[in-house]
Every structure is written in C-alpha cells, then in structure tokens.
C-alpha cells in the first residue's frame, strides 16, 4: 500500500492513499488554501457525509445547497467553500460521465504521459500547472508512470526536486517545498519591479 504524507494527518493521508477521488479532490482544493488542509478536506468531507469512500455518483447527485453546507461547516473545507463545493460536484459529474464513476480510470487507462496530462487538464479547476503537478504526484508517489510521464510533468517530474506537493513525503520535504515556493515568489516579484 502507498503511504502519503500530504495532509500531515495519519487518518486523512491513509484516506488519500486508499481513495482515488479523495486524492483528486485534495489536489483540486489545493489553491488559495494551505496544502495540508486541502488534502485533509476529503477525509473531513467523507466523515461529514458518513461514508468510508467518496463516490462520484453520490457527490454528483447531492443537493448542491446541502453539499455546499458540508463544505462551509466549521472547519470549512476550503477558503471558498461554496464555489469549491460546486467545482467538486462538477468534477464528480465529469467522472461519472467520462469514466463511469471510476476515478482511477482517469490515470490507469492513459497510454502515455501526454494523454494523462491532457485528461487531467480537461478536469474543472486543473490548469496547465496543476495538471503537471498532479501527473508528477501520480508518478512519484503512486507509481503511475505511463511512457513519457516525466516529460508531461515538466520540471515537477524531475527526480529529487522540491517544487510541489508531488515532492512532499513528510515534514522536512513540506518545508523544502515551502522554501522553494517562497524563493520563486520573491524572484518573480523582483523581476516584476
């Protein structure tokens, strides 16, 4: 079994490792919100729903107002609970329509890194950068490595890098990723001046 340390919470990380939709939702929520909380939110969502696994069909069919309330209940599952709840439901609907509700098929049936990247980029809330990071996360930590996956992930796929969540394996690498991001922001700010 895969061991993840993305939320830095044993139960939430075990849930991410066991439930493909949880991992995908965690990645979706990882924007304008602390990474650990984003990846801990799927476990909290499942707890609030009273389920042991997240099911795309159940999420897609959930009453949108009630689903948003699950996101907004303290502690909120995201900084923007209503809009992110809607985005998660849109993601779930796409998974039902395109992958028969089997989230892992998104990556297990991709025949190349380029195809995997294209599929991830087609998901709501996954732009170019987030899609590359998710491809790197799948390759580095879950062993999902279709031909060309590192190239598709770009710099995020580099062995030994500390650029993103794909490289977080514990508190030390989390700190290294934070330092990398801080330095990159400072460099971008300096270049803009």
C-alpha positions in Angstrom: 0.0 0.0 0.0 1.1 3.5 -0.8 1.9 5.9 2.1 1.2 9.5 1.6 2.0 12.5 3.9 0.2 15.3 2.1 -2.1 16.4 4.9 0.3 15.6 7.6 -2.6 13.8 9.4 -2.3 10.0 9.6 -6.1 9.3 9.0 -6.5 11.8 6.2 -3.3 10.6 4.5 -4.4 7.0 4.7 -7.7 8.0 3.2 -6.0 9.8 0.3 -3.8 6.7 -0.4 -6.9 4.4 -0.4 -9.4 6.6 -2.3 -8.6 7.9 -5.8 -11.4 10.5 -5.7 -10.1 11.8 -2.3 -6.7 12.4 -3.8 -8.1 14.1 -6.9 -10.4 16.3 -4.7 -7.4 17.2 -2.4 -5.5 18.3 -5.5 -8.5 20.3 -6.7 -8.8 22.1 -3.4 -5.0 22.9 -3.2 -5.3 26.5 -4.3 -5.5 29.7 -2.2 -5.7 27.3 0.9 -3.0 25.6 2.9 -1.9 22.4 1.3 -2.3 20.3 4.4 -5.8 21.5 4.9 -6.7 21.0 1.2 -5.5 17.4 1.3 -7.2 16.8 4.7 -10.5 18.1 3.4 -11.6 14.9 1.5 -11.4 12.9 4.7 -13.5 15.5 6.6 -15.9 15.5 3.7 -16.3 11.7 3.8 -16.8 11.9 7.6 -19.5 14.6 7.2 -21.2 12.5 4.5 -21.0 9.4 6.7 -19.2 7.3 4.1 -16.0 5.3 4.0 -15.2 6.3 0.4 -16.1 9.2 -1.8 -18.3 8.1 -4.7 -18.5 10.4 -7.7 -22.1 9.4 -8.5 -23.3 10.2 -4.9 -21.5 13.5 -4.9 -22.8 14.5 -8.4 -26.4 13.6 -7.2 -26.1 15.5 -3.9 -28.3 18.5 -3.4 -26.0 21.5 -4.2 -27.1 23.6 -1.3 -26.6 20.7 1.2 -23.3 19.8 -0.4 -22.1 23.4 0.0 -23.2 23.4 3.6 -20.9 20.3 4.2 -18.1 22.4 2.8 -18.9 25.5 4.9 -19.4 23.8 8.3 -16.5 24.7 10.5 -13.8 24.0 9.9 -14.6 24.9 6.4 -13.2 22.5 3.7 -11.8 25.5 1.7 -11.4 29.2 1.9 -14.2 29.5 -0.7 -16.5 26.7 0.4 -19.5 27.4 -1.9 -17.6 27.7 -5.1 -15.3 24.8 -4.4 -18.2 22.6 -3.4 -19.8 23.4 -6.8 -16.4 22.6 -8.5 -16.2 19.2 -6.7 -19.7 18.4 -7.9 -18.8 19.3 -11.5 -15.7 17.2 -11.2 -17.8 14.2 -9.9 -20.2 14.6 -12.8 -17.4 14.5 -15.3 -16.0 11.4 -13.7 -19.4 9.7 -13.9 -19.9 10.8 -17.5 -16.4 10.1 -18.9 -15.1 7.3 -16.6 -18.2 5.5 -15.4 -17.6 6.8 -11.9 -14.3 5.0 -11.6 -11.9 7.9 -10.7 -8.7 5.8 -11.1 -9.5 5.1 -14.7 -8.5 8.7 -15.4 -4.9 7.6 -14.9 -4.9 3.7 -15.1 -6.1 3.7 -18.8 -3.9 6.6 -20.0 -1.4 5.1 -22.5 1.1 7.9 -22.3 2.2 10.8 -20.2 0.9 13.2 -22.8 -2.5 11.5 -22.7 -2.6 11.6 -18.9 -1.7 15.3 -18.9 -4.4 16.0 -21.4 -7.0 14.1 -19.4 -6.1 15.9 -16.2 -6.1 19.3 -17.9 -9.7 18.6 -19.0 -10.9 18.5 -15.4 -12.6 21.5 -13.9 -10.1 23.6 -11.9 -7.0 21.9 -13.4 -4.9 24.4 -15.4 -1.6 23.6 -17.0 0.5 23.9 -13.9 -1.9 22.0 -11.6 -2.3 19.2 -14.2 1.5 18.8 -14.4 1.8 18.7 -10.6 -0.8 16.0 -10.4 0.9 13.9 -13.1 4.1 14.3 -11.1 2.3 13.3 -7.9 0.9 10.2 -9.5 4.3 9.2 -11.0 6.4 10.0 -8.0 4.2 8.7 -5.2 1.7 6.3 -6.7 3.8 4.6 -9.3 1.5 5.8 -12.2 4.2 6.0 -14.9 2.9 5.7 -18.5 5.6 6.3 -21.1 6.6 10.0 -21.1 5.1 10.9 -17.7 8.2 12.8 -16.5 8.2 14.9 -19.7 4.5 15.6 -19.4 5.0 16.7 -15.8 7.8 19.1 -16.8 10.0 20.4 -14.0 7.6 18.9 -11.5 8.6 15.4 -12.6 12.3 15.9 -12.0 13.8 13.4 -9.7 14.9 14.9 -6.4 13.1 18.2 -6.8 11.2 20.0 -4.1 8.8 22.2 -6.2 5.4 21.0 -5.3 3.0 18.7 -3.4 4.4 15.9 -5.7 7.6 16.0 -3.6 6.0 16.1 -0.1 6.8 12.9 1.8 7.0 14.3 5.3 7.6 17.5 7.4 11.1 18.0 6.0 10.1 17.9 2.4 7.0 20.0 3.1 9.3 22.7 4.5 11.6 22.4 1.5 8.7 22.8 -0.9 7.5 25.9 1.1 11.0 27.4 0.9 11.2 26.7 -2.9 7.8 28.4 -3.4 8.8 31.4 -1.3 12.0 31.9 -3.2 10.2 31.6 -6.5 7.6 34.2 -5.5 10.4 36.6 -4.4 12.2 36.1 -7.7 9.0 36.7 -9.6 8.3 39.9 -7.6 11.9 41.1 -8.1 11.6 40.5 -11.9 8.3 42.4 -12.0 9.9 45.5 -10.4 
